[in-house]
Amino acid sequence: MGKTNSIIRRSIFCFLQKYQYFTSVSALYAFPFSVALLLSQTFVFTSSISLLDNIYYHMKIVFDAAAFPSSLEFFIQKLSQTIFSSIFTIPFTLTFLLIAKASVIQALKETKSTSQPSFSSIKSLYSPIFLTNICNSIFILSANATVFSILFFAFACLQEFGFSSSTHFLYLSAAGAVLYSIVLANTLVISNLSLVLSGMEKLGGYLAILKACVVIRGKTSTALLLALPTNLAMAAIEALFQYRVVRAYNGVGILSLSMLFEGVIIAYLYSVFIVLDTTVCCMFFMNCKKVFWVDLEGRQALQIESAEEHNGDYMDSKVEQNLHSTS
């Protein structure tokens, strides 16, 4: 817990140190993505969209064919909404969001420079981050497919052995929800860390994900604790947008200037928290890399020391053998 607090303090210090750049440049880069995400949540809760209905219908068919119980109805609905939001925001994710993250990473890389990062330096980080983001999408899909396969096998075994009561299905559904949450949380943490790693070291693709898995080893709980505050804050901002803008629009039926202005402020606040979340992830990566190299140097020193002791013992034995032979 102390290490988590230390990383959060360092992140806030770095954010305040480059406050003007983060809130004017990086937040504006992320602003279109924030607007798209908030609007996608609005479409999910306020209107009937054929794409969302089609996603839900096909997901329902797949889950019914796999003999999943009806207690997972809420889970299917939330999963369909997540897929719809991801599809709706994918053009903004691959452009504005990645550029915003690249601007934050480049600003934190240039710690000794007092000038703001140029767009050309930010652009140089976009290609590895873009490639890593594509691999992250495949990685997240693979994690979801793995969990669903395990759940399908578990439900099939439960029915095969005669435990087909609603109580058993309810317990297994709760266990499956916990398992899915744990796997998804770890997958998202590794994905975010791999994006930062690809920007810091200009290493794109699946190699960034593999290196992120190595670097984060033994520090997953710290990463989850670091991701919790910013994610809760962004969820609260989404709820605030629904309450202040969407609810007011549904009550009046007309988008007034005050609603529009308030929606812009909320979207900008969401962008600032995206920048802050990226800053925390960068500080966590720097801490993990520092600890990783310290551990690696310690192991190498231990190996050298053990090798020297082994060589010393070997030389002593040779000397004793020579003394015995001469005597």
N, C-alpha and C positions, 0 to 999 in steps of 0.2 A: 504493500500500500504506500510506503514511503517513496519507492521508486516511481510509482504512478503520479504522486503529488509533485515530485521533482520535475518530471517530464511536462506536466501540465503548467507548472510555473514557468519553465523555460519556454514553452510554446506561447504563453500569454506575453512574456517579455519580448520574444521575437516578433510577435504580431504587433505589439505596441511600438516596437522599435521601427517597424516599416508600416506603420498604421496608414499613412497617407497613400502609399502605393497600393497596399492591399485593399483599402476601401474605395479607391478611385479607379484603379486599373483592373486588378484581379477580380473584384466584385462585379464590375461592369462586364467583364468577359463572361462570367457565370450567370449574369442576369437573364439572358434569353432562355437558358436551360431552366432556371428557377421558374420563370413565367410558364414555360411549357409543362413543367411538372405539376405546378399548382392547377393549371387548367385541366390537365389530364385527370387529376383527382376530382375536379369539379364535374367533369363529364361522367365520371364513374358514379357519383352520388346523386346527380341531379337530372340526368337524361338517359334515355334508352338509345344506345348506339348499336348499330347492327354488328360492328366488329366485336364489341364486348359480348354481345349475345352469342355470336358465333363461337368465340373462344370458350365461353362458359358451356355451350352446348357440346362442343367437341371434347372438352375436358370431362364433362359429365359422362359422356359415352365411354371414354377410356377408363375412367374409374369404375363405372358399372361393369364393364367387360372384365376388369381385373378383380371383380368381386369385393371391392371395398365397401364397407358398411355405410349406411345413410348418415351416420353420425359425423362423417367427414364433409357434409354438405357445406358448412361454413368455411372449411378449409379450401374446398374447391372454388368457392366464390371469391375468397381473398386471393387465391393463386391466379384466377382469371383476371382480376383487377390489376394485379402486379404485372402480368404479361401485357395487358392492354396499355398500362402506363409506360412500360419499357418500349413497346412498339411506337407509341405516340411520341416519345421523347428521344428516340434513337438518333435522328438527325442532329439534334441539339447536343446530345451526349457525345457524339463523335467529333463535334466541332468545338462549340463554345465551352463545354465543361472541360474537355481535355486541354484546351488552350489556357483556361483559367488555372488548372492544376499545374501546367507547365510554367506559367508565370510565377506561381508561388514557389515552385521548386527552384527555378532559376534565381529568384530573389534570395532564397535561403542559401543557395550555393555561393552567391557572391557576397559573403559575409564581410569581407574587407573593403568592398567597394561601396562608396556612398551614393553613387549615381544609380538611377533606376535601370533595370534590365531593358535592353532594346528588344524590339519585336523580332529582329533576325535571330537573336540568341534564344528567344522563346520558341521560335519556329524550328530551330535545330533540335529541340527536345520533342517536338510533336510526333515525328515519325516513330521513334521507339515506343513512346507512350501509346500511340494509336495501335501499333502492332500488339503490344501487351494487352491493351483493352480488348482486342478481338480474341486473343487467347484466353483472357479472363472470362469472356462470355461463354466460350466452349467449356472452360473449367467449371463454371457455375452450373451450366446445363448438365455436365457429367455428374456433379455432386448431387443434383436433384434426381437424376435418373437412377443413381446408385441407391439413394434413400428409398425411392419409390419401389425399386426392385426388392429391397430388403423387406419393406412393408408388405408387398404383394406375396412374397414367400412366407412371411409370418402369418398373414391372414389365411393363406392356402393351407398351411400346416395346422392352424387352429381349427379350420373346418374339417380337415382330414381326420384329426384325432377326436372329433366329436364335441369340441368346445365351441359350439356355435350360438351360445346364448348372447343376449344383448349386453349382459354384464361383462363377459369376457371381451367382446368387441369394444366396449367402452374403455376398459383398462388398456387394451392394446392400442386403441386410438390415442389415448392420452400419452402412452409411452412413445408412440410414433411421432406425436407432435413435439415431445421433448427432444427426441433424437433428431428430428428435422431441424428444430431451432438451433441445436448445438452445431450440427454439421453446416448449416447455412451461415451461422455467425462466424465460424472459423473460416469458411470459404471466402466470405466477404472481407474479413480482416486480411487474409493472405492476398486477395485481389487488390485491395487498397495499398498494401505494402509493396506489392510488385509494381504498381504504377509509379510510386515514389522511387523505387529502386531503379526502374528503367529510365526515369528522368535524371536521377543523381549520377548514374553510371553509364547512361546512354546504352543500355542493354535491353533490347526489345524481344518480345516473343515469349515462348515457353521457358527459355532459360531464366528470365526474370522471375517467373513464378517458382521455378525450382530453387533458385537462390533465395527467394523470399521464404520458402519453406525451411531452408537450412538456417537462415538468420534468425527466424522467429522461434526456433526450437527452444522449448522451455519457458517461453515468455508469452504464451497465448493468453493466459489470464490477465496479464498486464495490458495486452492489446485490447482485449474485450472491455476492461475497465476504462481505458482511454477513449474507446469509441462510444461508450454509453452516454456521457453527458451531451456531446454534440448531436448524437442521433435523437436523444430525447428532446433537445432544443428544436431540432428541425421538425420533429413530429408535432411539437407544440405550435410551431409556426404554421404548419399545414392546417392544424385544427383552428388556429386563429383566422386564417384565410377563409375557411369554411364558415366560421361564425360571423365574421365582420363583413365579408364581401358577398359570398354565395347566399347566405341566409337573408341578407338585406335585399339582394337582387330578386330572390324568389318571392319575398314579401311585396315588393313594389312592382316588379316586372320590367323595370327600366333601369339601365345602367347610368347612374348619375355621375357627375364629375367628381364628387366627393368619394364615391365608391371606387372609381378608377384610380384616384390619387392614393387612396388607402391600400388598394391592391398593389400598386407600384411600390409603396413603402414596404409592404410585407414581403414582396418578391425580392426587393433589395436586401432586406434583413436576412432572408433565406440564403442569398448569395454570400453575404458576409460570413455566415456560419459554414458554408461550403469551404470558403477560404480558410477559416479557423480550423476546420476538421483536417484539411490538407496540411496545415502547419503542424498540428499535433502529430499527424502520421509521419511527417518529415523528421520531427524531433525524436519520435520513437525509433525510426529507422537509424538515425545517427547513433542513438544509444545502443541499439542492438548490434550495429556494426562495430562500435567501440568495444563492447563486451566480447563480441565474437573474436576479434583480433587479439584481445588480451588473453582469452582462453586458448586460442591457437598458439600464441607465443609461449604461454605457460606449458602447453603440452610438448611443444618442440624443445623447450628448455629441459623438461623432465626426461624426454627421450635422449637428449644429448648427455644429460647427467648420468642416466642409467647406462648409456653406452660407454661413457668414460669409466664408470665404476666396473663395468664388465671387462673392459680392456685392462684396467688396473689389476683386477683379480687374475686375469689371464697372464699378464706379465709377471705377477708375483709367483704364480704357479710354475711358470717357465724358469724363473730364477731358482726356485727351490729344486726343480728337477736338475738344473745344471750343477747346483751345489752337491746334490746327492751323487750325481755321476762323477764329479771330480774327486769326491771323497772315496 
